[in-house]
Protein backbone atom coordinates (compact mmCIF):
# COMPACT_ATOMS: atom_id res chain seq x y z
CA UNK A 1 0.00 0.00 0.00
CA UNK A 2 2.79 2.43 0.91
CA UNK A 3 6.03 2.73 -1.01
CA UNK A 4 8.89 2.32 1.46
CA UNK A 5 11.17 4.54 -0.62
CA UNK A 6 9.13 7.72 -0.14
CA UNK A 7 7.86 9.43 3.00
CA UNK A 8 4.33 8.31 3.83
CA UNK A 9 3.13 11.87 4.42
CA UNK A 10 4.03 12.74 0.80
CA UNK A 11 2.26 9.64 -0.50
CA UNK A 12 -0.82 10.55 1.54
CA UNK A 13 -0.70 14.11 0.24
CA UNK A 14 -0.49 12.77 -3.33
CA UNK A 15 -3.54 10.58 -2.71
CA UNK A 16 -5.55 13.60 -1.58
CA UNK A 17 -4.30 15.58 -4.60
CA UNK A 18 -5.33 12.68 -6.86
CA UNK A 19 -8.79 12.68 -5.30
CA UNK A 20 -9.08 16.41 -6.04
CA UNK A 21 -7.94 15.98 -9.64
CA UNK A 22 -10.32 13.03 -10.13
CA UNK A 23 -13.23 15.07 -8.79
CA UNK A 24 -13.74 12.91 -5.71
CA UNK A 25 -12.97 15.91 -3.51
CA UNK A 26 -14.51 19.16 -4.73
CA UNK A 27 -14.13 22.75 -3.51
CA UNK A 28 -15.91 23.09 -0.18
CA UNK A 29 -15.70 19.36 0.60
CA UNK A 30 -14.35 18.36 3.99
CA UNK A 31 -11.30 16.13 4.20
CA UNK A 32 -11.60 13.15 6.52
CA UNK A 33 -10.37 13.99 10.00
CA UNK A 34 -6.76 13.38 10.94
CA UNK A 35 -7.89 10.82 13.50
CA UNK A 36 -10.08 9.01 10.97
CA UNK A 37 -7.32 8.78 8.35
CA UNK A 38 -4.79 7.69 10.97
CA UNK A 39 -7.14 4.94 12.15
CA UNK A 40 -8.15 3.82 8.64
CA UNK A 41 -4.57 3.54 7.39
CA UNK A 42 -2.91 2.68 10.73
CA UNK A 43 -0.75 5.80 10.58
CA UNK A 44 0.60 8.08 13.22
CA UNK A 45 -1.69 11.15 13.43
CA UNK A 46 1.43 13.35 13.14
CA UNK A 47 2.08 11.83 9.70
CA UNK A 48 -1.46 12.66 8.58
CA UNK A 49 -1.19 16.17 10.06
CA UNK A 50 2.02 16.77 8.16
CA UNK A 51 0.40 15.75 4.85
CA UNK A 52 -2.59 17.99 5.56
CA UNK A 53 -0.31 20.88 6.58
CA UNK A 54 1.46 20.70 3.22
CA UNK A 55 -1.93 20.97 1.51
CA UNK A 56 -2.71 24.02 3.68
CA UNK A 57 0.70 25.56 2.89
CA UNK A 58 -0.07 25.19 -0.82
CA UNK A 59 -3.53 26.76 -0.26
CA UNK A 60 -5.26 23.65 -1.59
CA UNK A 61 -7.15 23.15 1.67
CA UNK A 62 -8.02 25.49 4.50
CA UNK A 63 -8.39 24.93 8.22
CA UNK A 64 -11.72 25.95 9.67
CA UNK A 65 -11.32 26.25 13.40
CA UNK A 66 -13.33 23.59 15.15
CA UNK A 67 -14.68 22.21 11.86
CA UNK A 68 -11.76 20.58 10.08
CA UNK A 69 -10.03 20.89 6.71
CA UNK A 70 -11.84 21.88 3.53
CA UNK A 71 -10.85 21.96 -0.15
CA UNK A 72 -10.43 25.59 -1.24
CA UNK A 73 -12.05 27.24 -4.23
CA UNK A 74 -9.61 27.18 -7.12
CA UNK A 75 -7.65 24.23 -5.71
CA UNK A 76 -8.29 22.05 -8.78
CA UNK A 77 -7.31 24.81 -11.22
CA UNK A 78 -4.14 25.44 -9.25
CA UNK A 79 -3.34 21.71 -9.20
CA UNK A 80 -3.99 21.30 -12.91
CA UNK A 81 -1.72 24.21 -13.69
CA UNK A 82 1.14 22.93 -11.53
CA UNK A 83 0.72 19.30 -12.63
CA UNK A 84 0.71 20.30 -16.30
CA UNK A 85 3.84 22.39 -15.77
CA UNK A 86 5.56 19.50 -13.95
CA UNK A 87 4.55 17.05 -16.70
CA UNK A 88 5.95 19.28 -19.45
CA UNK A 89 9.15 19.96 -17.48
CA UNK A 90 9.84 16.49 -16.07
CA UNK A 91 7.94 13.73 -17.88
CA UNK A 92 7.41 14.95 -21.44
CA UNK A 93 11.13 15.28 -22.37
CA UNK A 94 11.71 11.60 -21.48
CA UNK A 95 8.65 10.57 -23.50
CA UNK A 96 9.78 12.58 -26.50
CA UNK A 97 13.19 10.94 -26.34
CA UNK A 98 11.64 7.47 -26.16
CA UNK A 99 9.31 8.25 -29.07
CA UNK A 100 12.29 9.46 -31.09
CA UNK A 101 14.34 6.35 -30.26
CA UNK A 102 11.49 4.08 -31.33
CA UNK A 103 11.01 5.97 -34.59
CA UNK A 104 7.35 6.70 -33.89
CA UNK A 105 5.44 9.72 -35.12
CA UNK A 106 2.52 11.57 -33.56
CA UNK A 107 -0.05 10.34 -36.12
CA UNK A 108 0.95 6.73 -35.40
CA UNK A 109 0.64 7.27 -31.66
CA UNK A 110 -2.74 8.98 -31.96
CA UNK A 111 -4.08 6.18 -34.17
CA UNK A 112 -2.78 3.57 -31.72
CA UNK A 113 -4.66 5.24 -28.86
CA UNK A 114 -7.77 6.11 -30.91
CA UNK A 115 -7.25 9.84 -30.44
CA UNK A 116 -8.10 11.91 -33.54
CA UNK A 117 -5.27 14.23 -34.68
CA UNK A 118 -5.79 17.86 -33.66
CA UNK A 119 -7.97 19.64 -36.20
CA UNK A 120 -9.55 16.38 -37.42
CA UNK A 121 -13.14 15.57 -36.61
CA UNK A 122 -13.97 12.39 -34.78
C-alpha positions as CSV (number, residue, x, y, z in Angstrom):
1,X,0.0,0.0,0.0
2,X,2.8,2.4,0.9
3,X,6.0,2.7,-1.0
4,X,8.9,2.3,1.5
5,X,11.2,4.5,-0.6
6,X,9.1,7.7,-0.1
7,X,7.9,9.4,3.0
8,X,4.3,8.3,3.8
9,X,3.1,11.9,4.4
10,X,4.0,12.7,0.8
11,X,2.3,9.6,-0.5
12,X,-0.8,10.5,1.5
13,X,-0.7,14.1,0.2
14,X,-0.5,12.8,-3.3
15,X,-3.5,10.6,-2.7
16,X,-5.5,13.6,-1.6
17,X,-4.3,15.6,-4.6
18,X,-5.3,12.7,-6.9
19,X,-8.8,12.7,-5.3
20,X,-9.1,16.4,-6.0
21,X,-7.9,16.0,-9.6
22,X,-10.3,13.0,-10.1
23,X,-13.2,15.1,-8.8
24,X,-13.7,12.9,-5.7
25,X,-13.0,15.9,-3.5
26,X,-14.5,19.2,-4.7
27,X,-14.1,22.8,-3.5
28,X,-15.9,23.1,-0.2
29,X,-15.7,19.4,0.6
30,X,-14.3,18.4,4.0
31,X,-11.3,16.1,4.2
32,X,-11.6,13.1,6.5
33,X,-10.4,14.0,10.0
34,X,-6.8,13.4,10.9
35,X,-7.9,10.8,13.5
36,X,-10.1,9.0,11.0
37,X,-7.3,8.8,8.3
38,X,-4.8,7.7,11.0
39,X,-7.1,4.9,12.1
40,X,-8.1,3.8,8.6
41,X,-4.6,3.5,7.4
42,X,-2.9,2.7,10.7
43,X,-0.7,5.8,10.6
44,X,0.6,8.1,13.2
45,X,-1.7,11.2,13.4
46,X,1.4,13.3,13.1
47,X,2.1,11.8,9.7
48,X,-1.5,12.7,8.6
49,X,-1.2,16.2,10.1
50,X,2.0,16.8,8.2
51,X,0.4,15.7,4.8
52,X,-2.6,18.0,5.6
53,X,-0.3,20.9,6.6
54,X,1.5,20.7,3.2
55,X,-1.9,21.0,1.5
56,X,-2.7,24.0,3.7
57,X,0.7,25.6,2.9
58,X,-0.1,25.2,-0.8
59,X,-3.5,26.8,-0.3
60,X,-5.3,23.6,-1.6
61,X,-7.1,23.2,1.7
62,X,-8.0,25.5,4.5
63,X,-8.4,24.9,8.2
64,X,-11.7,26.0,9.7
65,X,-11.3,26.3,13.4
66,X,-13.3,23.6,15.2
67,X,-14.7,22.2,11.9
68,X,-11.8,20.6,10.1
69,X,-10.0,20.9,6.7
70,X,-11.8,21.9,3.5
71,X,-10.9,22.0,-0.2
72,X,-10.4,25.6,-1.2
73,X,-12.1,27.2,-4.2
74,X,-9.6,27.2,-7.1
75,X,-7.6,24.2,-5.7
76,X,-8.3,22.1,-8.8
77,X,-7.3,24.8,-11.2
78,X,-4.1,25.4,-9.2
79,X,-3.3,21.7,-9.2
80,X,-4.0,21.3,-12.9
81,X,-1.7,24.2,-13.7
82,X,1.1,22.9,-11.5
83,X,0.7,19.3,-12.6
84,X,0.7,20.3,-16.3
85,X,3.8,22.4,-15.8
86,X,5.6,19.5,-14.0
87,X,4.5,17.1,-16.7
88,X,6.0,19.3,-19.4
89,X,9.1,20.0,-17.5
90,X,9.8,16.5,-16.1
91,X,7.9,13.7,-17.9
92,X,7.4,14.9,-21.4
93,X,11.1,15.3,-22.4
94,X,11.7,11.6,-21.5
95,X,8.6,10.6,-23.5
96,X,9.8,12.6,-26.5
97,X,13.2,10.9,-26.3
98,X,11.6,7.5,-26.2
99,X,9.3,8.3,-29.1
100,X,12.3,9.5,-31.1
101,X,14.3,6.4,-30.3
102,X,11.5,4.1,-31.3
103,X,11.0,6.0,-34.6
104,X,7.3,6.7,-33.9
105,X,5.4,9.7,-35.1
106,X,2.5,11.6,-33.6
107,X,0.0,10.3,-36.1
108,X,1.0,6.7,-35.4
109,X,0.6,7.3,-31.7
110,X,-2.7,9.0,-32.0
111,X,-4.1,6.2,-34.2
112,X,-2.8,3.6,-31.7
113,X,-4.7,5.2,-28.9
114,X,-7.8,6.1,-30.9
115,X,-7.3,9.8,-30.4
116,X,-8.1,11.9,-33.5
117,X,-5.3,14.2,-34.7
118,X,-5.8,17.9,-33.7
119,X,-8.0,19.6,-36.2
120,X,-9.6,16.4,-37.4
121,X,-13.1,15.6,-36.6
122,X,-14.0,12.4,-34.8
